[in-house]
Amino acid sequence: MEELPGKPIDAVVIGGGAAGLNGALTLARSRRSVVVIDSGTPRNAPAAGVHGLLGLDGTPPAQLLERGRDEVRRYGGTVRTGEVVAASAAGPAPDGDVRFTVALADGATLRARRILVATGVRDVLPDVPGLAEHWGHGVVHCPYCHGWEVRDMPIGILATGPASVHHALLFRQLTDDLVYFTRGTPLDDGTRARFAARGIGVVDTPVAGVVAADGGGVAGVRMADGRLVDRRVLAVATVMRARTEGLVGLALPMRDLPGGAGRSFESGIAGTTAVPGVWVAGNATDPTAQVGASAAAGALAGAHINADLATADTEAALTAARHDSALT
């Protein structure tokens, strides 16, 4: 495998979304050598715009990421398109600092002193015929990311579990025409009473599939009895699973999200993990974070990594000075 020459990179960032790029930007501005590995498959790719991000509301996701890549490069960072196939600790270096190797699908191997995991999550949709083709447009998941854009439309909630109840209350703020499709999930009398009080319709008939409109978009939900319930937008609380491809060798602890909502990496303050030298930021550890929160988490992790490296650099310099002194 090809190995990039020279001394180890200060930090390899795995994931080129908002968290990874902002972490890399913070490190590059601190004059750290940093390489971002970007697979080019961001979670929000189907969306028309990023919302709720102050000063940049409505910016197309691809445009925002391109700006971020340019900014990282402006300060000397590298953004490399590729996929990580293996990452693992290489053991302590002679100076006592930690080291990692990161192997890429193109055959290259990077040596790194620190790693920031910012791989994001995959949204798993329920197995409903016709649903996936509308993902990111007529099918949405976040009332804060997409809610304003679907306001006052006929919206349907496709229940996936307990979290869908609260999902319905959030989308009720955005439209008066809301229908909750239970899809076999339990709905107690108290919840039904609350839904009725808010004017939320409930359909217990099994869902057969999503029907597309002739001109594109969603026309409605076909029920098992043949009835079509007219809807223009469907909201689904997805199962969110952190992207772990190529990261098994790092042995990062993971946690199950409440209510069967998915699985993410465990992290502490500033994205620290139980593995020395490895940080995690963004949706990979906080699946509900919007772009702004993910970017902020990346910046915080980047600053924490820089501080850790500064301590390691100082200890290495002190050890070298003492060694030189002993020789004289």
N, C-alpha and C positions, 0 to 999 in steps of 0.2 A: 504493500500500500504506500501511496505517496504520503510523505510527512512534510509539513511546512517547515522550512529551515529556521534556524535561529533559536533564541531562548523561548521558554514557554510563554504563551499568551497570558496576560494577567487574568482575563475572564473570557470564557466562551458563553454566549447567550444562546440558549436553545429555544427558538421561537421568535418570529419577527413581527408580532402584533404590537399593540400599544404598550403592554407591560415590558416586553423584551426590548423594544426600541428605546423607550424612555430610560430603562435601566442602562442600556448601552450608551445613551447620550450622556447620562450623569457620569459614567465611568470615563468616557472619552474626554469630557470636559475637565476631568481630573488628571488628564494626561496618562490614562491607563491604556494599554493595548487591549483591544476588545474586538471580538469577531462574533457577529450575529449569524446564526444558521436559520434561514427562513425557508420553510417548505412551500410558501406561496399559497396556503389554503386557510385563510383567516375565517373565523367563525361567522363574521358578519358580512361575508362576501355577497350574499344575495340581497342585502339591504340597499335601498336607494340612497340612504344618508345616515350619518351618525347623529344622534340626537341627545339632548341634555348635556352637551359639552360646551361650556361657556366660551363664547367667541368663535366657535367653529361649528355651531349647530347647523345640521343639514349638509355638512361636507360629505361627499361620497367616500366610503371607506377606502377604496383604492387610492384616491387622491391624498387622503390623510396619511396613509402608510407610506406613500411615495415621498411626501414631504418629510416624514420622520426618517426614512432611509437617507435622504439627502443631508439632513441635519447631522446624523451620526457620522456620515462620511466627511462632512465639513470639518469635524474635529479630529479626524484621523482614524476613526473607527472603520471596520470592514463589515459589509453586509454581503453574505454569501448565500446564494440560492442552493438549497440542498436538503437532504434528509439525514438525520442521525440514525445510524443502525446499531450503534453500541457506544455506551459511555460507562467508564468505570474508574475507580481510584487506582493510581499507579504506584501508590505507596509514597512515603516521605522522601523528599529530595535530600541531598547531602547537607543542605542548610537547615533541615528540619521542617521546611514548609511542605504543605500537601501538594500533590500533583494528580492530574487526571488525564486520561486519554479519551478523545471523542472521535469515533470513526464515522465517516460519511459514506453514503451510498455510492458516491463517485470514486471511492477508493482512497480518498485522502484521510489522513489521521492528524488531528490537532492535539497539541499538548497544552494543558491549561492549568493555571494555579487555582482558579475558582470557576464555578459554574453557576449560572442563573438559569433555572428552568422556567420558561414562560410559554409553554406549549399550548395553553388554552384547553378547551373542552370540546367534545363532540356532543351535539344534541341528538338524542334518540327519540324519534317520533313514534307514537302508537301505530300499530299495524292496521291502518284504516285505508282501504283502497281509495286511490285518488288524492290522498292527503299530501304526500311528499312533494308532488309536482308544484304545489302552490307555496312551499316553504319560503319565508322571507318576504312574501307579498300578500296573498290572501290568507295565509296561515302565519300567525305571529305568536310570540311567547311572552314578550315583556311589555307591560303597559307603559313603562317609562321610556322605552326605546321607540315604540311604535304607536302608542295610544293616541296621541294628538292627530296622527295621520289617518286614523280609522274612526275618529269621533263621529257620533251620530249615525253610524252605519248599523245595519242589522248584524249583530255579532253573536256567534255561538261559542260556548265553552265546551270543548270536548274533554270530559273529565278523565283524568289518569290516576287519581288518588286523592288523599286528604288535602294536598296543597291546592287542588283545583277549586275548592270552596272559597278560599281567600282570593284566588285568582279572579273568581266571578265578582267578588265585591269590588275589586280594584277596577275591573273593566266596566262595572255598572256606573262608575264615576264618569265614564266617557260616552255612554249611550243610554238612552231610555229603552232601547229595543235589544234585550239580551235574553238568550235562551241557554239553559244549562242541560247538556246531554249527559246523563249519568253514566252511560256505557257500562252498567252493571256495578259501579262503585257505590258503596253504602252512602245513604243520605238520610240522616235521622230526622225525626219530626221537628226538632228545634231549628235545624238548618232550613228545612222546608218552610217553616213559618217565617224565618228571617228573609228568605228569598221572596216569599209572597209579599211581605211587607215592603220590599224594595222593587216589586214589580218584575222580578226575574222569573221567567217561565222555566218549567222543568219538564224534560222529556225522558221517560224511562224506557221507551221502546229501544231495542238494540239498534245500533248504527250499522248500516250496510256499506256506506261509502260516501265520498264527497263527489258532488256533481259539478263539472266545470261549465261555465257560461259559454255560449256560442262565440262571443267575442273575446274570450279569455277571462281569467279570474274565477271566482267561486260563485256558483249559482245557488247552492244550497247543500243540505245534508239528506241523503236518501236513507230512509228508515227500513228496517227489516220487513215491515208490513207494506212496503211500496210507497209510502207517503214521502213527499219531498217537503222539507222544512226550509223555507227561503232564508238564506243567509248570504252576506257578502264577505264576511270576515270570520275566520275561526281562530280562537285562541287556545293554545295547548301548553300546559306545564310539562316541558320535556324532561326526560331523564338525562342528566348531565354527567358525562364521564370524562375525567381528565385524560388528555392524550399522553400515553405512556410509551409509545413506540420507541425502541432503542434505549430506554432508560432503566431497564430491569437491573443492569449491572450496578447502578448507583444504590439500589436497595433502599429507596426512599419510603418511609412509612406513609400509608394512605388511610383515609377514613371514609366510612359510609355516611352519606348525607341523610338527614332526618326524613322519615316518611317515604323511603325508597326513591328519593330524588336523584340519586346517583352516587358518584365516588370521586374524591379529590385528594390531592396531596396534603398531608399535615404540614403546618408551618407555625412558627412563633413570631415574635416581634421582628418586624422589618423583613419577614420572609425567611427567617432562619429555619433550618431543618435539623433533624437528628443526625444528619451526616455532615461532619465538619467539612467546610469548604463549599457546600452546596446550598444555594438559596432558591426559593420559588416565589413567583409573583403572578398576579393576574388571575384569570379564570381557572387556571390549573389548581389553585388553592382556594379561590373564592369565586365559585361558578356564577353567582348572581351579580358580580361587579360589572358596572357599565364601563364604557371606554375610559372615561375620566378617572374612575376609581382604579382601574387596572393600570393606567399610565402612572398615577400617583404611587401605587404600590411598587411599580418597577423602579421609579426614581428613588424611593426609600431603600429598596433592596440594593440598588446600585451604590448609594451612598454608604450603606452598611458594608458592602463588599470592599469599597475603597478604603474605609477605615480599618477593616481587618487586614488588608494588604499593607497599609501604612505601618501597622503594628509589626507585621511579619518582616517588612523591609528594615525597620529599625532594629529588630532583634538580630537579623542577619548581619547588619552593619556593625552592631556591637560585638557579635561573635568574631567577625573578621578583624576588627580593631584589636580585640584582646589577643587573637592569634598572632597578629603582626607584632604586637608589643612583646609577646613571649619570645619571639624570634630575635629581638634586638637586645 
